[in-house]
């Protein structure tokens, strides 16, 4: 009697577990559809003509047309803007990683009066997104003579990316045992050598998370280049959408092709590197 009751309870538990798991997958699939719907609409819209796009913007193309994508890819302006976006992304990520690594090292491993107070004040930068500081940023960039310059876009992105990046790296650096630091000093390492040869290799998950996040932010930035860059030859792809729309008038199908070529690489990059974000933000394992 007891065995039969135990089997019934086990079967009921398995059924509830299957229903719960199935419900979770259904919810995740629905949420994924809503998240990816704009991307799918842009990609499919690039295979339509303008009339078909207006008649059924969310529908499947009657015939897959490659003309829109061919028009965008054959335009030299597209490749110049792609290069500009690459310059901004590489400059932003490299400067952010280098600067935040040094700051995190100072705030985590060095001891000096007021360190925690200074770090708390420094972390206030997380409360001020760049969108609410466009006017002072523009004035500062203009006073520095960086209008129509890549650095006029890169430096503000770095400045607003440093607080969050430093916070992530500081947690990793503080988790490294003090005994390891003492052993490095006994072996003859200087402070900078300990930072370069011990801390940085162990913090690869956090560095990967920062690299991915800053790449996505710099790639998708629109308003800052719009304010700073008046020279169309230095426009990134995000501003190229505006130029392309003016060039092709109401050819929204071609515009959708351009948009998909802009957002699909960012989406694929995120999907391929999301494990670095998860590992970097949750702590991960310290690897030597």
Phi and psi in degrees as GROMACS dihedral restraints (atoms count N, CA, C in turn):
[ dihedral_restraints ]
;  ai    aj    ak    al  type     phi  dphi    fc
    3     4     5     6     1   -67.6    20    10
    4     5     6     7     1   -40.5    20    10
    6     7     8     9     1   -63.5    20    10
    7     8     9    10     1   -42.8    20    10
    9    10    11    12     1   -62.5    20    10
   10    11    12    13     1   -41.8    20    10
   12    13    14    15     1   -65.4    20    10
   13    14    15    16     1   -39.1    20    10
   15    16    17    18     1   -64.1    20    10
   16    17    18    19     1   -41.3    20    10
   18    19    20    21     1   -65.2    20    10
   19    20    21    22     1   -39.0    20    10
   21    22    23    24     1   -64.5    20    10
   22    23    24    25     1   -42.9    20    10
   24    25    26    27     1   -64.6    20    10
   25    26    27    28     1   -40.8    20    10
   27    28    29    30     1   -64.1    20    10
   28    29    30    31     1   -41.3    20    10
   30    31    32    33     1   -64.9    20    10
   31    32    33    34     1   -42.5    20    10
   33    34    35    36     1   -63.2    20    10
   34    35    36    37     1   -40.1    20    10
   36    37    38    39     1   -64.2    20    10
   37    38    39    40     1   -42.1    20    10
   39    40    41    42     1   -63.7    20    10
   40    41    42    43     1   -39.7    20    10
   42    43    44    45     1   -65.1    20    10
   43    44    45    46     1   -44.6    20    10
   45    46    47    48     1   -62.4    20    10
   46    47    48    49     1   -38.8    20    10
   48    49    50    51     1   -64.6    20    10
   49    50    51    52     1   -41.1    20    10
   51    52    53    54     1   -65.2    20    10
   52    53    54    55     1   -41.9    20    10
   54    55    56    57     1   -64.9    20    10
   55    56    57    58     1   -40.9    20    10
   57    58    59    60     1   -64.4    20    10
   58    59    60    61     1   -44.4    20    10
   60    61    62    63     1   -64.2    20    10
   61    62    63    64     1   -43.0    20    10
   63    64    65    66     1   -62.6    20    10
   64    65    66    67     1   -40.0    20    10
   66    67    68    69     1   -64.3    20    10
   67    68    69    70     1   -39.9    20    10
   69    70    71    72     1   -61.3    20    10
   70    71    72    73     1   -43.1    20    10
   72    73    74    75     1   -65.7    20    10
   73    74    75    76     1   -39.2    20    10
   75    76    77    78     1   -62.5    20    10
   76    77    78    79     1   -44.7    20    10
   78    79    80    81     1   -63.1    20    10
   79    80    81    82     1   -43.5    20    10
   81    82    83    84     1   -64.9    20    10
   82    83    84    85     1   -38.4    20    10
   84    85    86    87     1   -65.5    20    10
   85    86    87    88     1   -42.0    20    10
   87    88    89    90     1   -63.7    20    10
   88    89    90    91     1   -45.4    20    10
   90    91    92    93     1   -63.7    20    10
   91    92    93    94     1   -40.4    20    10
   93    94    95    96     1   -63.0    20    10
   94    95    96    97     1   -37.2    20    10
   96    97    98    99     1   -63.4    20    10
   97    98    99   100     1   -44.6    20    10
   99   100   101   102     1   -66.0    20    10
  100   101   102   103     1   -35.3    20    10
  102   103   104   105     1   -70.0    20    10
  103   104   105   106     1   -41.4    20    10
  105   106   107   108     1   -89.4    20    10
  106   107   108   109     1    -7.0    20    10
  108   109   110   111     1   -57.1    20    10
  109   110   111   112     1   -44.3    20    10
  111   112   113   114     1   -62.1    20    10
  112   113   114   115     1   -38.4    20    10
  114   115   116   117     1   -66.0    20    10
  115   116   117   118     1   -45.7    20    10
  117   118   119   120     1   -63.2    20    10
  118   119   120   121     1   -40.9    20    10
  120   121   122   123     1   -61.8    20    10
  121   122   123   124     1   -42.1    20    10
  123   124   125   126     1   -66.5    20    10
  124   125   126   127     1   -44.2    20    10
  126   127   128   129     1   -64.2    20    10
  127   128   129   130     1   -47.7    20    10
  129   130   131   132     1   -67.5    20    10
  130   131   132   133     1   -34.9    20    10
  132   133   134   135     1   -63.1    20    10
  133   134   135   136     1   -29.1    20    10
  135   136   137   138     1   -68.9    20    10
  136   137   138   139     1   -17.6    20    10
  138   139   140   141     1   -94.5    20    10
  139   140   141   142     1     3.2    20    10
  141   142   143   144     1  -107.2    20    10
  142   143   144   145     1   171.5    20    10
  144   145   146   147     1   -94.4    20    10
  145   146   147   148     1   173.0    20    10
  147   148   149   150     1   -62.6    20    10
  148   149   150   151     1   -41.8    20    10
  150   151   152   153     1   -62.6    20    10
  151   152   153   154     1   -44.9    20    10
  153   154   155   156     1   -66.1    20    10
  154   155   156   157     1   -34.8    20    10
  156   157   158   159     1   -65.2    20    10
  157   158   159   160     1   -41.0    20    10
  159   160   161   162     1   -71.7    20    10
  160   161   162   163     1   -34.6    20    10
  162   163   164   165     1   -70.5    20    10
  163   164   165   166     1   -39.8    20    10
  165   166   167   168     1  -142.9    20    10
  166   167   168   169     1    76.1    20    10
  168   169   170   171     1   -62.9    20    10
  169   170   171   172     1   -28.1    20    10
  171   172   173   174     1  -105.2    20    10
  172   173   174   175     1     5.8    20    10
  174   175   176   177     1   -89.1    20    10
  175   176   177   178     1   170.2    20    10
  177   178   179   180     1   -79.2    20    10
  178   179   180   181     1   137.0    20    10
  180   181   182   183     1   -61.7    20    10
  181   182   183   184     1   137.6    20    10
  183   184   185   186     1   -64.9    20    10
  184   185   186   187     1   -40.9    20    10
  186   187   188   189     1  -136.1    20    10
  187   188   189   190     1   130.8    20    10
  189   190   191   192     1   -77.0    20    10
  190   191   192   193     1   111.8    20    10
  192   193   194   195     1  -102.7    20    10
  193   194   195   196     1   132.5    20    10
  195   196   197   198     1   -97.8    20    10
  196   197   198   199     1     0.7    20    10
  198   199   200   201     1   -62.5    20    10
  199   200   201   202     1   -40.2    20    10
  201   202   203   204     1   -63.5    20    10
  202   203   204   205     1   -46.0    20    10
  204   205   206   207     1   -66.7    20    10
  205   206   207   208     1   -37.4    20    10
  207   208   209   210     1   -64.3    20    10
  208   209   210   211     1   -37.8    20    10
  210   211   212   213     1   -63.5    20    10
  211   212   213   214     1   -42.9    20    10
  213   214   215   216     1   -67.7    20    10
  214   215   216   217     1   -47.4    20    10
  216   217   218   219     1   -70.4    20    10
  217   218   219   220     1   -23.0    20    10
  219   220   221   222     1   -86.8    20    10
  220   221   222   223     1    -2.7    20    10
  222   223   224   225     1   -86.8    20    10
  223   224   225   226     1   119.5    20    10
  225   226   227   228     1   -60.2    20    10
  226   227   228   229     1   -27.5    20    10
  228   229   230   231     1   -61.6    20    10
  229   230   231   232     1   -36.9    20    10
  231   232   233   234     1   -59.7    20    10
  232   233   234   235     1   -44.3    20    10
  234   235   236   237     1   -72.1    20    10
  235   236   237   238     1   -32.9    20    10
  237   238   239   240     1   -66.6    20    10
  238   239   240   241     1   -41.6    20    10
  240   241   242   243     1   -68.0    20    10
  241   242   243   244     1   -33.1    20    10
  243   244   245   246     1   -63.3    20    10
  244   245   246   247     1   -41.5    20    10
  246   247   248   249     1   -63.7    20    10
  247   248   249   250     1   -41.9    20    10
  249   250   251   252     1   -61.7    20    10
  250   251   252   253     1   -42.8    20    10
  252   253   254   255     1   -62.2    20    10
  253   254   255   256     1   -39.6    20    10
  255   256   257   258     1   -63.5    20    10
  256   257   258   259     1   -40.6    20    10
  258   259   260   261     1   -62.7    20    10
  259   260   261   262     1   -44.4    20    10
  261   262   263   264     1   -64.9    20    10
  262   263   264   265     1   -41.8    20    10
  264   265   266   267     1   -65.7    20    10
  265   266   267   268     1   -47.7    20    10
  267   268   269   270     1   -64.8    20    10
  268   269   270   271     1   -43.9    20    10
  270   271   272   273     1   -63.3    20    10
  271   272   273   274     1   -42.3    20    10
  273   274   275   276     1   -66.9    20    10
  274   275   276   277     1   -48.3    20    10
  276   277   278   279     1   -66.9    20    10
  277   278   279   280     1   -43.2    20    10
  279   280   281   282     1   -65.3    20    10
  280   281   282   283     1   -45.0    20    10
  282   283   284   285     1   -68.5    20    10
  283   284   285   286     1   -38.0    20    10
  285   286   287   288     1   -65.6    20    10
  286   287   288   289     1   -45.8    20    10
  288   289   290   291     1   -63.9    20    10
  289   290   291   292     1   -45.6    20    10
  291   292   293   294     1   -64.0    20    10
  292   293   294   295     1   -47.1    20    10
  294   295   296   297     1   -69.5    20    10
  295   296   297   298     1   -45.9    20    10
  297   298   299   300     1   -66.5    20    10
  298   299   300   301     1   -31.0    20    10
  300   301   302   303     1   -64.2    20    10
  301   302   303   304     1   -45.5    20    10
  303   304   305   306     1   -65.0    20    10
  304   305   306   307     1   -43.0    20    10
  306   307   308   309     1   -64.9    20    10
  307   308   309   310     1   -42.4    20    10
  309   310   311   312     1   -63.2    20    10
  310   311   312   313     1   -36.1    20    10
  312   313   314   315     1   -63.9    20    10
  313   314   315   316     1   -43.5    20    10
  315   316   317   318     1   -63.9    20    10
  316   317   318   319     1   -44.8    20    10
  318   319   320   321     1   -78.0    20    10
  319   320   321   322     1   -11.9    20    10
  321   322   323   324     1  -110.6    20    10
  322   323   324   325     1   -35.8    20    10
  324   325   326   327     1  -111.5    20    10
  325   326   327   328     1   -20.9    20    10
  327   328   329   330     1   -96.3    20    10
  328   329   330   331     1   144.5    20    10
  330   331   332   333     1  -112.8    20    10
  331   332   333   334     1   123.1    20    10
  333   334   335   336     1  -154.1    20    10
  334   335   336   337     1   156.3    20    10
  336   337   338   339     1   -60.5    20    10
  337   338   339   340     1   135.4    20    10
  339   340   341   342     1    76.7    20    10
  340   341   342   343     1    17.1    20    10
  342   343   344   345     1   -62.2    20    10
  343   344   345   346     1   -50.7    20    10
  345   346   347   348     1   -66.1    20    10
  346   347   348   349     1   -38.3    20    10
  348   349   350   351     1   -64.3    20    10
  349   350   351   352     1   -42.6    20    10
  351   352   353   354     1   -65.4    20    10
  352   353   354   355     1   -37.8    20    10
  354   355   356   357     1   -67.7    20    10
  355   356   357   358     1   -40.0    20    10
  357   358   359   360     1   -62.5    20    10
  358   359   360   361     1   -40.9    20    10
  360   361   362   363     1   -65.3    20    10
  361   362   363   364     1   -40.2    20    10
  363   364   365   366     1   -64.0    20    10
  364   365   366   367     1   -35.9    20    10
  366   367   368   369     1   -71.0    20    10
  367   368   369   370     1   -12.7    20    10
  369   370   371   372     1   -61.5    20    10
  370   371   372   373     1   -18.2    20    10
  372   373   374   375     1   -60.9    20    10
  373   374   375   376     1   -21.0    20    10
  375   376   377   378     1   -68.1    20    10
  376   377   378   379     1   -21.1    20    10
  378   379   380   381     1   -85.0    20    10
  379   380   381   382     1    -8.2    20    10
  381   382   383   384     1  -121.9    20    10
  382   383   384   385     1    94.5    20    10
  384   385   386   387     1   -68.3    20    10
  385   386   387   388     1   156.9    20    10
  387   388   389   390     1   -64.7    20    10
  388   389   390   391     1   -23.0    20    10
  390   391   392   393     1   -65.5    20    10
  391   392   393   394     1   -26.6    20    10
  393   394   395   396     1   -93.0    20    10
  394   395   396   397     1     1.7    20    10
  396   397   398   399     1  -121.0    20    10
  397   398   399   400     1    21.7    20    10
  399   400   401   402     1   -62.6    20    10
  400   401   402   403     1   -41.1    20    10
  402   403   404   405     1   -64.5    20    10
  403   404   405   406     1   -54.3    20    10
  405   406   407   408     1   -62.9    20    10
  406   407   408   409     1   -33.7    20    10
  408   409   410   411     1   -64.2    20    10
  409   410   411   412     1   -44.0    20    10
  411   412   413   414     1   -62.4    20    10
  412   413   414   415     1   -43.1    20    10
  414   415   416   417     1   -62.9    20    10
  415   416   417   418     1   -42.8    20    10
  417   418   419   420     1   -65.9    20    10
  418   419   420   421     1   -42.6    20    10
  420   421   422   423     1   -63.5    20    10
  421   422   423   424     1   -39.7    20    10
  423   424   425   426     1   -66.1    20    10
  424   425   426   427     1   -41.7    20    10
  426   427   428   429     1   -65.4    20    10
  427   428   429   430     1   -29.4    20    10
  429   430   431   432     1   -83.4    20    10
  430   431   432   433     1    -3.7    20    10
  432   433   434   435     1    71.9    20    10
  433   434   435   436     1    31.3    20    10
  435   436   437   438     1  -106.8    20    10
  436   437   438   439     1    11.2    20    10
  438   439   440   441     1   -64.2    20    10
  439   440   441   442     1   145.1    20    10
  441   442   443   444     1    58.8    20    10
  442   443   444   445     1    32.0    20    10
  444   445   446   447     1  -128.2    20    10
  445   446   447   448     1   145.1    20    10
  447   448   449   450     1   -59.7    20    10
  448   449   450   451     1   -36.8    20    10
  450   451   452   453     1   -67.3    20    10
  451   452   453   454     1   -23.4    20    10
  453   454   455   456     1   -65.0    20    10
  454   455   456   457     1   -24.1    20    10
  456   457   458   459     1   -94.7    20    10
  457   458   459   460     1   -40.7    20    10
  459   460   461   462     1   -67.4    20    10
  460   461   462   463     1   -48.2    20    10
  462   463   464   465     1   -62.2    20    10
  463   464   465   466     1   -44.3    20    10
  465   466   467   468     1   -62.9    20    10
  466   467   468   469     1   -38.3    20    10
  468   469   470   471     1   -62.9    20    10
  469   470   471   472     1   -39.3    20    10
  471   472   473   474     1   -65.3    20    10
  472   473   474   475     1   -44.9    20    10
  474   475   476   477     1   -60.2    20    10
  475   476   477   478     1   -41.0    20    10
  477   478   479   480     1   -83.3    20    10
  478   479   480   481     1   -13.2    20    10
  480   481   482   483     1   -92.1    20    10
  481   482   483   484     1   -18.7    20    10
  483   484   485   486     1   -65.0    20    10
  484   485   486   487     1   -45.6    20    10
  486   487   488   489     1   -56.9    20    10
  487   488   489   490     1   -49.2    20    10
  489   490   491   492     1   -66.1    20    10
  490   491   492   493     1   -39.2    20    10
  492   493   494   495     1   -65.9    20    10
  493   494   495   496     1   -40.9    20    10
  495   496   497   498     1   -64.0    20    10
  496   497   498   499     1   -38.8    20    10
  498   499   500   501     1   -62.2    20    10
  499   500   501   502     1   -42.4    20    10
  501   502   503   504     1   -64.7    20    10
  502   503   504   505     1   -48.0    20    10
  504   505   506   507     1   -68.9    20    10
  505   506   507   508     1   -34.7    20    10
  507   508   509   510     1   -61.1    20    10
  508   509   510   511     1   -39.7    20    10
  510   511   512   513     1   -62.5    20    10
  511   512   513   514     1   -38.4    20    10
  513   514   515   516     1   -68.1    20    10
  514   515   516   517     1   -45.0    20    10
  516   517   518   519     1   -64.7    20    10
  517   518   519   520     1   -38.0    20    10
  519   520   521   522     1   -69.5    20    10
  520   521   522   523     1   -23.8    20    10
  522   523   524   525     1   -78.0    20    10
  523   524   525   526     1   -12.6    20    10
  525   526   527   528     1   -76.8    20    10
  526   527   528   529     1   127.4    20    10
  528   529   530   531     1   -59.8    20    10
  529   530   531   532     1   144.3    20    10
  531   532   533   534     1   -66.1    20    10
  532   533   534   535     1   -26.2    20    10
  534   535   536   537     1   -63.3    20    10
  535   536   537   538     1   -34.7    20    10
  537   538   539   540     1   -66.5    20    10
  538   539   540   541     1   -38.0    20    10
  540   541   542   543     1   -66.6    20    10
  541   542   543   544     1   -42.4    20    10
  543   544   545   546     1   -62.7    20    10
  544   545   546   547     1   -40.1    20    10
  546   547   548   549     1   -64.7    20    10
  547   548   549   550     1   -37.9    20    10
  549   550   551   552     1   -64.9    20    10
  550   551   552   553     1   -41.2    20    10
  552   553   554   555     1   -67.8    20    10
  553   554   555   556     1   -36.9    20    10
  555   556   557   558     1   -63.9    20    10
  556   557   558   559     1   -35.1    20    10
  558   559   560   561     1   -76.7    20    10
  559   560   561   562     1    -1.5    20    10
  561   562   563   564     1   103.9    20    10
  562   563   564   565     1     8.1    20    10
  564   565   566   567     1   -73.2    20    10
  565   566   567   568     1   140.2    20    10
  567   568   569   570     1   -83.6    20    10
  568   569   570   571     1   176.9    20    10
  570   571   572   573     1   -62.1    20    10
  571   572   573   574     1   -45.0    20    10
  573   574   575   576     1   -68.9    20    10
  574   575   576   577     1   -34.2    20    10
  576   577   578   579     1   -67.7    20    10
  577   578   579   580     1   -38.0    20    10
  579   580   581   582     1   -62.1    20    10
  580   581   582   583     1   -41.1    20    10
  582   583   584   585     1   -63.7    20    10
  583   584   585   586     1   -44.7    20    10
  585   586   587   588     1   -76.4    20    10
  586   587   588   589     1   -43.6    20    10
  588   589   590   591     1   -98.1    20    10
  589   590   591   592     1   -12.7    20    10
  591   592   593   594     1  -116.3    20    10
  592   593   594   595     1   -57.7    20    10
  594   595   596   597     1   -66.8    20    10
  595   596   597   598     1   -48.9    20    10
  597   598   599   600     1   -60.7    20    10
  598   599   600   601     1   -47.5    20    10
  600   601   602   603     1   -61.1    20    10
  601   602   603   604     1   -36.3    20    10
  603   604   605   606     1   -72.6    20    10
  604   605   606   607     1   -23.3    20    10
  606   607   608   609     1   -96.3    20    10
  607   608   609   610     1    21.8    20    10
  609   610   611   612     1   -57.9    20    10
  610   611   612   613     1   -39.3    20    10
  612   613   614   615     1   -59.9    20    10
  613   614   615   616     1   -43.7    20    10
  615   616   617   618     1   -67.6    20    10
  616   617   618   619     1   -40.2    20    10
  618   619   620   621     1   -62.5    20    10
  619   620   621   622     1   -39.0    20    10
  621   622   623   624     1   -64.3    20    10
  622   623   624   625     1   -41.2    20    10
  624   625   626   627     1   -62.8    20    10
  625   626   627   628     1   -44.5    20    10
  627   628   629   630     1   -62.7    20    10
  628   629   630   631     1   -43.3    20    10
  630   631   632   633     1   -60.2    20    10
  631   632   633   634     1   -44.8    20    10
  633   634   635   636     1   -66.8    20    10
  634   635   636   637     1   -47.3    20    10
  636   637   638   639     1   -63.0    20    10
  637   638   639   640     1   -44.4    20    10
  639   640   641   642     1   -70.3    20    10
  640   641   642   643     1   -31.0    20    10
  642   643   644   645     1   -63.9    20    10
  643   644   645   646     1   -44.8    20    10
  645   646   647   648     1   -65.7    20    10
  646   647   648   649     1   -42.3    20    10
  648   649   650   651     1   -62.7    20    10
  649   650   651   652     1   -47.6    20    10
  651   652   653   654     1   -67.6    20    10
  652   653   654   655     1   -36.0    20    10
  654   655   656   657     1   -67.2    20    10
  655   656   657   658     1   -37.3    20    10
  657   658   659   660     1   -93.4    20    10
  658   659   660   661     1    -2.6    20    10
  660   661   662   663     1   -64.1    20    10
  661   662   663   664     1   132.5    20    10
  663   664   665   666     1  -121.6    20    10
  664   665   666   667     1   -52.6    20    10
  666   667   668   669     1   -68.7    20    10
  667   668   669   670     1   -38.2    20    10
  669   670   671   672     1   -64.2    20    10
  670   671   672   673     1   -48.7    20    10
  672   673   674   675     1   -61.0    20    10
  673   674   675   676     1   -32.9    20    10
  675   676   677   678     1   -63.2    20    10
  676   677   678   679     1   -37.2    20    10
  678   679   680   681     1   -77.1    20    10
  679   680   681   682     1   -38.2    20    10
  681   682   683   684     1   -91.8    20    10
  682   683   684   685     1   -37.4    20    10
  684   685   686   687     1   -99.8    20    10
  685   686   687   688     1   106.5    20    10
  687   688   689   690     1   -92.2    20    10
  688   689   690   691     1   -23.8    20    10
  690   691   692   693     1   -78.6    20    10
  691   692   693   694     1   115.7    20    10
  693   694   695   696     1   -64.1    20    10
  694   695   696   697     1   -22.9    20    10
  696   697   698   699     1   -69.6    20    10
  697   698   699   700     1   -15.5    20    10
  699   700   701   702     1  -107.3    20    10
  700   701   702   703     1     7.2    20    10
  702   703   704   705     1   -66.8    20    10
  703   704   705   706     1   137.9    20    10
  705   706   707   708     1   -80.6    20    10
  706   707   708   709     1  -179.1    20    10
  708   709   710   711     1   -63.2    20    10
  709   710   711   712     1   -33.3    20    10
  711   712   713   714     1   -61.5    20    10
  712   713   714   715     1   -37.2    20    10
  714   715   716   717     1   -80.4    20    10
  715   716   717   718     1   -22.6    20    10
  717   718   719   720     1   -62.3    20    10
  718   719   720   721     1   -25.5    20    10
  720   721   722   723     1   -59.7    20    10
  721   722   723   724     1   -43.6    20    10
  723   724   725   726     1   -65.1    20    10
  724   725   726   727     1   -43.2    20    10
  726   727   728   729     1   -66.1    20    10
  727   728   729   730     1   -41.0    20    10
  729   730   731   732     1   -65.4    20    10
  730   731   732   733     1   -37.2    20    10
  732   733   734   735     1   -64.9    20    10
  733   734   735   736     1   -41.0    20    10
  735   736   737   738     1   -66.3    20    10
  736   737   738   739     1   -33.7    20    10
  738   739   740   741     1   -72.0    20    10
  739   740   741   742     1   -37.2    20    10
  741   742   743   744     1  -105.5    20    10
  742   743   744   745     1     7.6    20    10
  744   745   746   747     1    62.3    20    10
  745   746   747   748     1  -119.4    20    10
  747   748   749   750     1   -99.4    20    10
  748   749   750   751     1    22.3    20    10
  750   751   752   753     1   -79.5    20    10
  751   752   753   754     1    75.0    20    10
  753   754   755   756     1   -67.1    20    10
  754   755   756   757     1   -26.4    20    10
  756   757   758   759     1   -64.8    20    10
  757   758   759   760     1   -41.6    20    10
  759   760   761   762     1   -66.7    20    10
  760   761   762   763     1   -36.3    20    10
  762   763   764   765     1   -64.6    20    10
  763   764   765   766     1   -39.5    20    10
  765   766   767   768     1   -62.7    20    10
  766   767   768   769     1   -37.0    20    10
  768   769   770   771     1   -63.3    20    10
  769   770   771   772     1   -41.2    20    10
  771   772   773   774     1   -65.5    20    10
  772   773   774   775     1   -43.1    20    10
  774   775   776   777     1   -62.8    20    10
  775   776   777   778     1   -42.6    20    10
  777   778   779   780     1   -65.1    20    10
  778   779   780   781     1   -36.9    20    10
  780   781   782   783     1   -68.0    20    10
  781   782   783   784     1   -20.7    20    10
  783   784   785   786     1   -83.9    20    10
  784   785   786   787     1   -45.0    20    10
  786   787   788   789     1   -90.3    20    10
  787   788   789   790     1   -28.1    20    10
  789   790   791   792     1   -62.5    20    10
  790   791   792   793     1   -45.0    20    10
  792   793   794   795     1   -58.5    20    10
  793   794   795   796     1   -38.4    20    10
  795   796   797   798     1   -65.6    20    10
  796   797   798   799     1   -40.8    20    10
  798   799   800   801     1   -66.1    20    10
  799   800   801   802     1   -45.2    20    10
  801   802   803   804     1   -63.9    20    10
  802   803   804   805     1   -40.8    20    10
  804   805   806   807     1   -61.3    20    10
  805   806   807   808     1   -41.9    20    10
  807   808   809   810     1   -65.9    20    10
  808   809   810   811     1   -44.3    20    10
  810   811   812   813     1   -63.0    20    10
  811   812   813   814     1   -35.3    20    10
  813   814   815   816     1   -77.8    20    10
  814   815   816   817     1   -23.0    20    10
  816   817   818   819     1  -116.8    20    10
  817   818   819   820     1     8.2    20    10
  819   820   821   822     1   -63.8    20    10
  820   821   822   823     1   -25.6    20    10
  822   823   824   825     1   -65.2    20    10
  823   824   825   826     1   -31.0    20    10
  825   826   827   828     1   -68.5    20    10
  826   827   828   829     1   -36.2    20    10
  828   829   830   831     1   -65.7    20    10
  829   830   831   832     1   -46.4    20    10
  831   832   833   834     1   -62.0    20    10
  832   833   834   835     1   -46.1    20    10
  834   835   836   837     1   -65.5    20    10
  835   836   837   838     1   -42.0    20    10
  837   838   839   840     1   -69.5    20    10
  838   839   840   841     1   -35.9    20    10
  840   841   842   843     1   -85.5    20    10
  841   842   843   844     1   -20.1    20    10
  843   844   845   846     1  -100.9    20    10
  844   845   846   847     1    -2.2    20    10
  846   847   848   849     1   109.0    20    10
  847   848   849   850     1   -47.9    20    10
  849   850   851   852     1    62.1    20    10
  850   851   852   853     1  -162.3    20    10
  852   853   854   855     1  -112.2    20    10
  853   854   855   856     1   138.4    20    10
  855   856   857   858     1   -77.6    20    10
  856   857   858   859     1   123.2    20    10
  858   859   860   861     1  -118.4    20    10
  859   860   861   862     1   137.5    20    10
